[in-house]
Amino acid sequence: MSEPLLQVEDLVTAFQTDGGLIKAVDGVSWSVEKGKTLGIVGESGCGKSVTAFSINRLLPQPHGRILSGRILFEGRDLAGLSNDQLRKVRGREIGMIFQEPMTALNPVHTIGKQLVEAVLLHEKIPSQMAVAKVIEMLKRVRIPSPENRIHEYPHQLSGGMRQRVMIAMALIHKPKLLIADEPTTALDVTVQAQILELIADLQQEMGMSVVLITHDLGVIAETCDEVAVMYAGRIVERAAVNDLFSHPRHAYTQGLLDSIPRLDTKPKTRLKAIPGSVPSIEHHQPGCRFAPRSNRPHESRHLLERPPYVEIVPHHWVEHCPVCVP
């Protein structure tokens, strides 16, 4: 395997609250190779987006901060860069598509002005050249009549068009890494497929790596090379997509896969669901966090002692709790 483009090692991210310091991401480790796609999947509230914001150091201030761990991008630890150094990386070498384009785009400025600003932030070129570059990028993300669209405001565009604008903004500098935080949220199925196809085409054209954050295992199966399953602030399983779908080891991964509708299921059969819900961040157990939801017998020590994160078979990692990984 080649050297990873991005390597996250034992990342711990926390927020200062009235009740004290609370860890939202607790000792997360994963990597993504050059030109490959890593999918991060899990239920809402498990820490996927906080992990993405930690990489770019976009955590809400002054409450959010990285407590420990390393974020190695081409050998540089992003967690240790100054704000000025990080600005040269953010947007230029690492692009990001945010979850909700309507709130990510400024409603009082045209999309053209916002895209030109993104260009001029990293390139000292005349405004006319920046506009031409924006129009060309909008063409590449398949926005019709980009010469006219640059004068429109976000509210004048459909959800799919706004998401294409966000993709154009993230990729206009041809970054080495794209972080896509649920890029198809709130889009209908047809537009969702178009957006995913667009990202895949641009990835192949530019040779960039992608970290795709989603709660949709179908999207993971179609687009990713490797997948990390996240639960309650931790990675509970990580493997190649085919390996994970055919041989899931952790009880949580098995529960996610069992909840997917199947074509061979008898009509009107009730879908399987994982009992309970993701524990609140204030009530995370120090030990195995999925054991209480697994419906399997467990002892108090399983909730007090953190399971080791081990390579159970080559290139297949799992949080090895005896309750969830018998």
C-alpha positions in Angstrom: 0.0 0.0 0.0 1.2 3.5 -0.8 1.9 6.2 1.7 -1.3 7.8 3.0 -2.1 11.3 1.8 -3.9 12.0 5.1 -3.4 10.1 8.3 -5.4 10.8 11.5 -3.8 9.3 14.6 -5.6 9.1 18.0 -7.6 12.3 17.4 -9.4 13.6 20.5 -11.7 16.7 20.0 -13.6 18.2 22.8 -16.0 21.1 23.6 -16.1 23.2 26.7 -19.6 23.3 28.2 -21.2 24.4 31.4 -20.9 20.8 32.6 -17.2 20.7 31.8 -15.0 19.4 28.9 -16.8 16.8 26.8 -15.1 14.7 24.2 -17.0 14.5 20.9 -14.3 12.6 19.1 -12.4 10.1 21.3 -9.2 8.6 20.0 -10.1 8.2 16.3 -7.5 6.8 13.8 -7.8 6.3 10.1 -6.1 7.2 6.8 -6.8 7.8 3.1 -4.4 7.0 0.3 -3.7 9.1 -2.7 -6.5 8.9 -5.3 -8.7 6.7 -3.0 -12.0 7.3 -1.3 -12.6 6.7 2.4 -16.2 6.6 3.6 -17.1 7.5 7.2 -20.5 6.2 8.1 -22.6 6.2 11.2 -25.8 7.5 12.8 -26.4 11.2 13.4 -24.5 12.5 16.4 -21.7 10.0 16.3 -19.0 12.6 15.5 -18.5 12.3 11.8 -18.8 16.1 11.0 -16.7 17.0 14.1 -13.9 14.8 12.8 -14.1 16.6 9.4 -14.1 20.1 11.0 -11.1 19.0 13.2 -9.0 18.2 10.1 -9.5 21.8 8.7 -9.6 23.3 12.2 -13.0 24.8 11.6 -14.3 24.0 15.1 -16.6 26.5 16.8 -14.5 28.9 18.8 -13.7 29.3 21.6 -15.5 26.2 22.8 -14.1 23.5 20.4 -10.5 22.4 20.4 -8.3 19.4 19.6 -6.9 18.0 22.8 -4.5 15.4 21.4 -3.6 13.4 18.4 -2.0 14.1 15.0 -3.5 15.0 11.6 -0.8 14.3 9.1 -1.3 15.7 5.6 1.7 14.8 3.4 3.8 14.5 6.5 2.7 17.8 8.0 0.8 17.8 11.3 -2.2 20.2 10.6 -3.0 20.3 14.3 0.3 22.0 15.0 0.2 24.7 12.2 -0.4 28.3 12.9 -3.6 30.0 11.6 -1.6 31.7 8.8 0.0 28.4 7.7 -3.3 26.6 7.8 -5.0 29.2 5.6 -2.6 28.3 2.8 -3.6 24.7 3.1 -7.4 25.1 3.7 -9.2 25.6 0.4 -6.1 25.2 -1.8 -4.8 21.8 -0.9 -7.8 20.5 1.1 -11.3 21.4 -0.3 -14.5 20.9 1.7 -18.1 20.5 0.7 -20.4 21.4 3.6 -23.5 19.6 4.6 -26.1 22.3 3.9 -25.2 24.6 0.9 -28.0 27.1 1.7 -26.3 28.0 5.0 -22.7 27.6 3.7 -23.3 30.2 0.9 -23.7 33.8 1.8 -27.3 34.8 0.9 -26.5 38.5 0.3 -23.8 37.9 -2.3 -24.0 36.5 -5.8 -22.4 33.1 -6.3 -20.0 34.6 -8.8 -18.7 37.1 -6.2 -18.3 34.3 -3.6 -16.4 32.0 -6.1 -14.2 34.9 -7.3 -13.3 35.7 -3.7 -12.3 32.0 -3.2 -10.0 32.3 -6.2 -8.4 35.6 -5.2 -7.8 34.4 -1.7 -5.1 32.0 -3.0 -4.1 33.4 -6.4 -2.8 36.9 -7.2 -4.5 37.3 -10.6 -6.6 40.0 -12.2 -10.3 39.9 -11.4 -11.2 39.2 -15.1 -9.0 36.1 -15.0 -10.7 35.0 -11.8 -14.1 35.4 -13.3 -13.1 33.4 -16.3 -11.8 30.7 -14.1 -15.0 30.6 -12.1 -17.1 30.3 -15.3 -14.9 27.5 -16.5 -15.3 25.6 -13.2 -19.1 26.1 -13.2 -19.1 24.5 -16.7 -17.1 21.6 -15.3 -19.7 20.9 -12.6 -22.4 21.0 -15.3 -24.2 24.2 -14.4 -26.0 25.5 -17.5 -25.3 29.1 -18.7 -22.7 29.9 -16.1 -22.1 33.3 -17.6 -25.6 34.2 -16.4 -25.6 32.1 -13.2 -22.7 34.0 -11.7 -25.0 37.0 -11.2 -27.6 35.0 -9.3 -28.0 34.7 -5.5 -28.1 31.3 -3.7 -31.9 31.5 -3.1 -32.4 31.6 -6.9 -30.8 28.2 -7.4 -32.3 24.8 -6.7 -30.8 22.5 -4.0 -28.9 20.5 -6.6 -27.5 23.7 -8.3 -26.4 25.1 -4.9 -24.6 21.9 -4.2 -22.8 22.1 -7.6 -21.7 25.6 -6.7 -20.2 24.3 -3.4 -18.4 21.5 -5.4 -17.0 24.2 -7.7 -15.8 26.3 -4.8 -14.2 23.3 -3.1 -12.4 22.1 -6.3 -11.5 25.4 -8.1 -7.9 25.1 -6.9 -7.7 21.4 -7.7 -7.0 20.3 -4.2 -5.2 17.0 -3.3 -8.0 16.1 -0.8 -11.7 16.7 -0.8 -13.8 16.3 2.3 -17.5 15.9 1.5 -19.7 16.2 4.5 -23.0 14.5 3.5 -23.0 16.2 0.1 -26.4 14.7 -0.9 -28.4 15.6 2.2 -31.9 16.9 1.4 -31.5 16.1 -2.3 -33.9 13.9 -4.2 -32.6 10.5 -5.4 -32.0 11.6 -9.0 -30.0 14.7 -8.1 -28.1 12.7 -5.4 -26.9 10.3 -8.0 -25.9 13.1 -10.3 -23.8 14.8 -7.5 -22.1 11.5 -6.6 -21.3 10.8 -10.2 -19.9 14.4 -10.6 -17.6 14.0 -7.6 -16.4 10.6 -8.9 -15.7 12.0 -12.4 -13.8 15.1 -11.0 -11.9 12.8 -8.6 -10.7 10.7 -11.5 -9.9 13.7 -13.6 -7.9 15.5 -10.9 -6.5 12.4 -9.1 -7.5 13.7 -5.7 -8.4 11.7 -2.6 -11.9 11.9 -1.1 -13.2 11.6 2.5 -17.0 11.0 2.1 -19.1 11.4 5.2 -22.5 9.9 5.1 -25.1 7.9 6.9 -26.1 6.0 3.7 -24.5 2.6 3.3 -25.7 2.5 -0.3 -23.7 5.5 -1.1 -20.7 3.9 0.6 -21.0 0.7 -1.4 -21.1 2.6 -4.7 -18.4 5.1 -4.2 -15.8 4.2 -1.6 -12.7 2.0 -1.5 -12.5 1.8 2.3 -15.0 2.5 5.0 -14.7 3.5 8.7 -17.8 2.8 10.8 -18.2 5.4 13.6 -20.2 5.2 16.8 -20.4 7.5 19.8 -17.2 9.3 18.9 -15.1 6.3 18.0 -14.2 4.2 15.0 -15.6 0.7 15.8 -14.6 -1.0 12.5 -12.6 -0.1 9.4 -12.0 -2.2 6.3 -12.1 -2.4 2.5 -15.7 -1.9 1.4 -16.1 -5.4 -0.1 -14.6 -7.0 3.0 -16.8 -5.0 5.4 -20.0 -5.7 3.5 -19.3 -9.4 3.2 -17.7 -10.0 6.6 -18.8 -7.4 9.2 -17.2 -8.1 12.5 -18.7 -5.6 15.0 -22.3 -5.9 16.2 -23.0 -2.2 15.3 -21.8 -2.7 11.7 -24.0 -5.8 11.5 -26.9 -3.9 12.8 -26.5 -1.2 10.2 -26.3 -3.7 7.4 -29.3 -5.6 8.6 -31.4 -2.4 8.6 -31.0 -2.0 4.8 -34.1 -3.0 2.8 -33.4 -6.0 0.5 -35.0 -7.0 -2.7 -35.3 -10.6 -1.6 -37.2 -9.8 1.6 -40.8 -10.8 1.8 -43.1 -7.8 1.0 -44.4 -5.8 3.9 -41.8 -7.3 6.2 -40.9 -5.0 9.1 -37.4 -3.5 8.7 -34.9 -4.5 11.3 -33.8 -1.6 13.6 -31.1 -1.2 16.1 -32.8 -0.8 19.5 -32.3 2.4 21.4 -30.4 5.4 20.1 -26.9 6.9 20.1 -26.0 7.9 23.7 -25.8 11.6 24.4 -22.3 13.0 24.3 -22.6 13.8 28.0 -23.3 10.1 28.8 -20.5 8.3 26.8 -19.2 5.3 28.7 -15.5 4.9 29.1 -15.7 1.2 27.9 -17.7 -0.3 25.0 -20.4 2.2 24.0 -22.5 -0.1 21.9 -22.8 -3.0 24.4 -26.0 -1.6 26.0 -27.7 -1.5 22.6 -26.4 -4.9 21.4 -29.0 -7.0 23.2 -26.2 -9.3 24.2 -25.2 -10.2 27.8 -22.5 -7.9 29.2 -20.9 -7.2 32.4 -20.1 -3.8 34.1 -16.4 -4.2 33.2 -17.3 -4.1 29.5 -18.6 -0.5 30.1 -15.6 0.6 32.2 -12.7 -0.7 30.2 -12.1 0.6 26.6 -11.7 -2.3 24.2 -8.5 -2.5 22.2 -8.5 -1.4 18.5 -6.9 -4.3 16.8 -6.3 -5.6 13.2 -8.4 -8.7 13.5 -7.4 -9.9 10.0 -5.1 -8.1 7.5 -6.4 -4.6 6.7 -9.5 -5.1 8.8 -9.6 -3.2 12.1 -12.2 -3.4 14.8 -12.8 -2.2 18.4 -12.5 -5.7 19.9 -15.1 -5.8 22.7 -16.0 -9.5 23.6 -19.7 -8.5 23.7 -19.8 -6.9 20.2 -17.1 -9.0 18.5 -17.6 -12.5 19.9 
